[in-house]
């Protein structure tokens, strides 16, 4: 049986650059949602976002590549570098031994906006040749593969917020077919005028002006979410290959994945949580784990009352029969929703929670909604965390669930 372990984590997020910076920010309870910088968002009806600060792309991206790519790809290149460094993973002798399978939800927004404005103001000849590749969903996958010489089977998953988890599901297939290592996850850079306008049309963005009021999953005063940027990239390896090369650590093991689609409407959520609950059950069955064995759930946490209610319904359907309520937290509340990058970042957070036995609470969860059978975590708590379920949903009906387990001694 093929076993898949996480040996490296690279984080570029509103909470910090690097896995320990991110975790320290969460443990200290520092929300990274602040007034938007770089442009005036007043005309879009929102004022807050989770932006990556103190990011120096030149430390990770060659100058000639910076002019060809978007900030989104810069954050992906940085996160991939950090993941490889964390894993102690150098370029293998066999270039086909490493794959890159990332998720993308919106592509190269800032680069595209600049080119579109040039097209409008000056005409077609003002549009640069690199527009054709900088905006493209596969740009980050391709640029990492080219820079680092990875030639294994690679691709990109486009399932919006669920993509970070789904990329891991696809990576499992790649490893089972013989590729020993895969970079997974993803980042986003959607805090730009063009991207913000696109997201505002969903009607799901909070219009609050204070961070403590803006993104409140499972709270009675929830009125939408806050946009964020960044995410995480992780290095996954077949357990035997990781052991053979002397991997410096194993963060955890990927033991189950399930994905479904509501098949209901291209925008509106399904009327019930049938398919969402099914995705969770599929992941548990894949992992050979019962609901009673789950120590923690990292929820999608939409921050939209209707969507939060559907998520709680799914959780109650799956975990409602437990002797004790299942602990549930929504760590995206500290950063804003990062689309595909958010679910990848939540995987990193889950692995850190397992390592340290600390469960980060949901930010600004002051007045939780009624949730029988669900233990909504308001404050950070210390508890044993051995098995975690990470959940994610994507705009348009995507549902994904991932099961992680604390590493066993023989793989560490």
Residue, then its C-alpha position, 0 to 999 in steps of 0.5 A: x500500500x502506497x503511503x503519502x507523507x508531508x515532508x516540507x511546508x512553505x507558507x507565504x500568507x498574511x500571517x507571515x512568510x515561512x511556516x513558523x512565522x505563520x504559526x506564531x502569528x496564529x498562536x499569538x491570536x494576531x488577525x491579519x485582516x487590515x485596511x487594504x493597501x496599494x489602492x483605494x477600494x472604496x468603489x467596491x464597497x469593501x475596505x479590508x483584506x488579508x494581504x501578504x506584507x513584507x514580501x520581497x519577491x526578489x529573494x525568490x524570483x530572478x529579475x528576468x522572470x519577475x517581468x514575465x509573471x504576476x505577483x501570484x506566481x511570485x508567491x508560488x515560487x517563494x512558497x515552493x522554495x520554502x517547502x523544499x528548504x523545509x524538507x531538505x529536498x535538493x534537485x533529484x538526479x532523476x528529473x522525472x522523480x518530482x511533479x508539481x500539481x498546484x491549484x489556482x482560482x483566479x490566475x494572474x490578476x495584477x499583470x492582466x489588469x495592467x495589460x487590459x488597461x493598456x489595451x483599452x487606452x493604447x490599443x492591441x500593440x500595447x499588450x505585451x507578449x507575456x500576457x498570454x502566459x502570466x494570467x494563465x492558471x497553469x503559470x505557477x505550476x509551469x514556472x516552478x517546474x521550469x525553474x527547478x527542473x521538475x519533469x514529473x507528471x504535472x498539472x493544475x486544479x481549478x476548483x476555486x477554494x477546494x483546489x488546495x485539497x483537490x491538488x493533494x487528491x491528484x498528487x496521491x494518484x501521481x505517487x501511486x503511479x510511480x512518482x515519488x515526490x509532488x509539490x502541491x497546494x497553491x497561492x493566490x493574489x486576488x487583492x487587486x482592483x480587477x480581482x476585487x470587483x470580480x469577487x464583489x459581484x458574488x455578494x459574499x464579501x463583508x462590507x464591515x470596516x472593522x476587522x473584528x466585524x468583518x469575517x466571522x464564520x459561524x457567528x450570529x453577526x456574520x455578513x460575508x467574508x474578507x478577501x486574502x492573498x497567499x497560501x501554502x505549498x507542501x512537498x508530499x513524498x511516498x513514505x519509503x522514498x522519504x525514508x530512503x533519502x533521509x528526510x529531516x522530518x515528516x509533518x504528517x500523513x495524508x490518509x484520505x480524500x473525498x471530493x464531490x460536486x453539488x451539480x445544482x447551480x453555477x453560483x447558488x449553493x445547493x439547498x442541502x448539505x447532501x454532497x458536502x456530507x458525502x465528500x466528508x464520508x468519502x474521505x473518512x472511508x478512504x482513510x479507514x477512519x470513523x467519525x469518533x476517531x477524528x480529533x479536529x475539523x478545520x472548516x471551510x468557514x464561509x462567513x455567509x450565514x446560509x453557507x455556514x448553516x449548510x456546513x454545520x448541517x454537513x458536519x452534523x450529518x457525519x459527526x452527529x452520532x458521536x459521544x462528544x461533539x467534534x471540535x471545529x475551527x475555521x482558521x481562515x478567519x485570521x487571514x481572509x479567504x485565499x481561494x485555492x491558497x486558503x485550503x492549502x494553508x489550512x492543511x499546513x495549519x492542521x499539521x502544525x496543530x498536530x505537532x504542537x497539540x494546539x488548536x487555534x480558535x476561530x477569530x472573532x467568534x463572539x456569539x456562535x450560532x446554535x450547532x448541536x453536536x459541533x464544538x465550535x472552538x472560540x479560543x485557542x485550546x491545548x489538546x491531543x490532535x492525532x487525526x484531522x479533517x480539513x474541509x473546503x468548498x469552491x464557488x460553483x459547488x465544489x466540495x472537498x475533504x482531506x484526512x491527515x494523521x500524525x506521523x507514525x514512528x517508522x516514517x519519521 
